[in-house]
Amino acid sequence: MNVVLRQALIICAKDLRMELRSREVVLAMAYFGILVVLIFSFAFPVFSGAVSREQVVAGILWISITFAGTLGLQRAFEREREGDCIRALLLSPVPRPSIFLGKVFGMLLFMGVLEAVVLPAIFLFFNVSLPLDGFLVLALTIALGTVGYAVVGTLFAASLLRARSKDILLTIMLFPIILPVLMAGVKATSLILLPDGSQAELWVWVKVLATFDIIFTIVSLWIFEILVLD
């Protein structure tokens, strides 16, 4: 297990170094995330009469994260596709789970930067305030949702590596599968933001996110090699 994680960190570090040189993925994700928040901040009065402000803010937060994150997923294996470098990577003595986990770790880092930009924008544009304990629970909720999104997204990005219309297919395949993550994330976030939100219901949704992460991480590690080799 130590070998798998060590090799995964090496692959993640390689992606991070390449991103630091180009800055094309993170900047695009952050720009798009801020743009989504800004657009919805102007449209906020349209929604405010139908649902509570907290529910709207929770939905906008997760829409920004998932839509902007899709830009990163579309580029996750782009460098490996150029020159069929993925074949050389698969022929190397690196364990196949390390390749998958390395890509997931890299995606988590990129998503973390995105969320570090989007979350303050949400707090600023929508005048949201949270106590420290509420912010920590929100951070936990976003982290669990991000893990599920990155795991499933990386798996589909790998499976569509050689597809011609991979960007379109990725979106079509990804969003129906991660719908439970989005639903649980929005529900949990709105309960955190509500002053009288039910703590019992909140932790039910947090457990749903954790369960999704565990199940899909195990399944993804199991079928990753099959999908990539096919």
C-alpha positions in Angstrom: 0.0 0.0 0.0 2.9 2.4 0.8 4.3 1.7 -2.7 1.0 2.5 -4.3 0.6 5.8 -2.4 4.2 6.8 -3.0 3.9 6.3 -6.8 0.6 8.1 -6.8 2.2 11.1 -5.1 4.9 11.1 -7.7 2.3 11.2 -10.5 0.4 13.9 -8.7 3.7 15.9 -8.3 4.4 15.6 -12.0 0.9 17.0 -12.9 1.4 19.8 -10.3 4.8 20.8 -11.8 3.3 20.9 -15.3 0.4 23.0 -14.1 2.7 25.4 -12.4 4.5 25.9 -15.7 1.3 26.4 -17.8 -1.3 27.5 -15.2 -3.9 26.8 -17.9 -6.2 24.5 -15.9 -6.4 26.2 -12.5 -6.8 29.7 -13.9 -9.6 28.5 -16.2 -11.4 26.8 -13.4 -11.1 29.7 -11.0 -12.2 32.2 -13.7 -15.2 30.2 -14.6 -16.1 29.6 -11.0 -16.0 33.3 -10.2 -18.0 34.1 -13.3 -20.8 31.7 -12.3 -21.0 33.2 -8.8 -21.0 36.7 -10.3 -23.8 35.9 -12.8 -26.0 34.3 -10.1 -25.3 37.2 -7.7 -27.1 39.5 -10.2 -29.9 37.0 -10.7 -30.4 36.4 -6.9 -33.5 38.6 -6.5 -35.3 36.4 -9.1 -34.9 33.4 -6.9 -35.3 35.0 -3.5 -39.1 34.9 -3.5 -39.4 31.2 -4.3 -36.9 29.7 -1.9 -34.8 30.8 1.1 -31.6 32.7 0.5 -29.6 29.9 2.2 -31.0 27.3 -0.3 -30.1 29.5 -3.3 -26.6 30.2 -1.9 -26.0 26.4 -1.4 -27.2 25.6 -4.9 -25.0 28.3 -6.5 -21.9 27.1 -4.5 -22.2 23.6 -5.7 -23.1 24.6 -9.3 -20.0 26.7 -9.4 -17.8 23.9 -8.1 -19.1 21.2 -10.4 -19.3 23.3 -13.6 -15.8 24.8 -13.1 -14.4 21.4 -12.0 -15.6 19.9 -15.3 -13.0 22.1 -17.1 -10.3 20.4 -15.0 -11.6 16.9 -15.7 -11.6 17.6 -19.4 -7.9 18.2 -19.2 -7.0 15.5 -16.6 -5.6 13.0 -19.1 -5.0 15.4 -22.0 -1.2 15.3 -21.6 -1.2 11.5 -21.5 -3.3 11.4 -24.6 -0.8 13.5 -26.6 1.6 11.1 -28.3 -0.2 8.2 -26.7 1.8 8.7 -23.5 -0.8 6.8 -21.6 0.5 3.6 -23.2 4.0 4.3 -21.9 2.6 5.0 -18.5 0.6 1.7 -18.5 3.7 -0.2 -19.6 5.8 1.2 -16.8 6.2 -0.7 -13.5 3.9 1.8 -11.8 0.9 0.0 -10.2 -2.3 0.8 -12.0 -4.1 2.1 -8.8 -1.2 4.6 -8.4 -2.0 6.1 -11.8 -5.7 6.5 -10.8 -4.9 7.8 -7.3 -2.3 10.2 -8.6 -4.8 11.7 -11.0 -7.4 12.0 -8.3 -4.9 13.7 -5.9 -4.0 16.2 -8.6 -7.7 16.9 -9.3 -8.3 17.4 -5.6 -5.5 20.0 -5.4 -6.9 21.8 -8.4 -10.4 21.7 -6.9 -9.1 22.9 -3.6 -7.7 26.0 -5.3 -11.0 26.6 -7.1 -12.9 26.3 -3.9 -10.5 28.6 -2.1 -11.5 31.2 -4.7 -15.2 30.5 -5.0 -16.1 30.2 -1.3 -14.9 33.7 -0.4 -16.7 35.1 -3.5 -19.9 33.4 -2.2 -19.5 34.9 1.2 -18.8 38.3 -0.3 -21.5 38.6 -3.0 -24.3 37.0 -0.9 -23.3 38.5 2.5 -23.0 35.1 4.2 -21.5 34.8 7.6 -20.8 31.7 9.6 -19.3 31.0 13.1 -16.1 29.0 13.2 -17.7 25.7 14.0 -20.2 26.1 11.1 -17.4 27.0 8.7 -15.5 23.8 9.7 -18.6 21.7 9.1 -19.0 23.4 5.7 -15.4 22.7 4.9 -15.9 19.1 5.7 -19.0 18.9 3.6 -17.3 20.5 0.6 -14.2 18.2 1.0 -16.4 15.1 1.0 -18.3 16.2 -2.0 -15.1 17.1 -3.8 -13.6 13.7 -3.2 -16.7 12.0 -4.7 -16.7 14.3 -7.6 -12.9 13.9 -8.3 -13.1 10.1 -8.0 -16.0 9.6 -10.4 -14.8 12.4 -12.7 -11.3 11.0 -13.0 -12.7 7.5 -13.7 -14.9 8.7 -16.6 -12.1 11.0 -17.9 -9.8 7.9 -18.1 -12.5 5.8 -19.7 -13.1 8.4 -22.4 -9.4 9.0 -23.1 -9.5 7.8 -26.7 -13.0 9.0 -27.5 -13.4 11.7 -30.2 -16.2 13.6 -28.4 -14.8 13.0 -24.9 -15.7 16.5 -23.6 -19.4 16.1 -24.5 -19.5 12.5 -23.4 -17.8 13.3 -20.1 -20.5 15.8 -19.1 -23.3 13.5 -20.2 -22.0 10.5 -18.3 -20.7 12.4 -15.2 -23.6 14.4 -14.0 -26.2 11.7 -13.6 -23.7 9.6 -11.5 -22.7 12.5 -9.2 -26.3 13.6 -8.7 -26.4 12.1 -5.2 -23.2 14.1 -4.3 -24.8 17.3 -5.6 -28.1 16.6 -3.8 -26.4 15.7 -0.5 -24.0 18.6 -0.8 -26.7 21.2 -1.4 -28.9 19.8 1.4 -26.1 19.8 3.9 -24.8 23.2 2.9 -28.3 24.8 3.2 -28.7 23.3 6.6 -25.4 24.7 7.7 -26.3 28.1 6.5 -29.8 28.1 8.0 -29.7 29.6 11.5 -32.2 26.9 12.7 -31.0 24.1 10.5 -31.5 20.5 11.9 -28.2 19.1 13.0 -29.5 15.6 12.9 -30.6 15.9 9.3 -27.3 17.7 8.5 -25.2 14.8 9.6 -27.4 12.3 7.7 -26.4 14.1 4.5 -22.8 14.3 5.5 -22.8 10.5 6.0 -24.4 10.1 2.6 -21.4 12.0 1.1 -18.9 9.8 3.0 -20.7 6.6 2.0 -20.7 7.7 -1.7 -16.9 8.4 -1.5 -16.1 5.0 0.1 -18.2 3.0 -2.4 -17.1 4.8 -5.5 -13.4 4.9 -4.5 -13.4 1.1 -4.1 -15.3 0.5 -7.3 -13.1 2.9 -9.3 -9.9 1.3 -8.1 -11.3 -2.1 -9.1 -12.4 -1.2 -12.7 -9.9 1.6 -13.6 -7.5 -0.8 -15.3 -10.2 -2.5 -17.2 -11.6 0.8 -18.6 -8.2 2.2 -19.5 -7.0 -1.0 -21.3 -10.2 -1.3 -23.2 
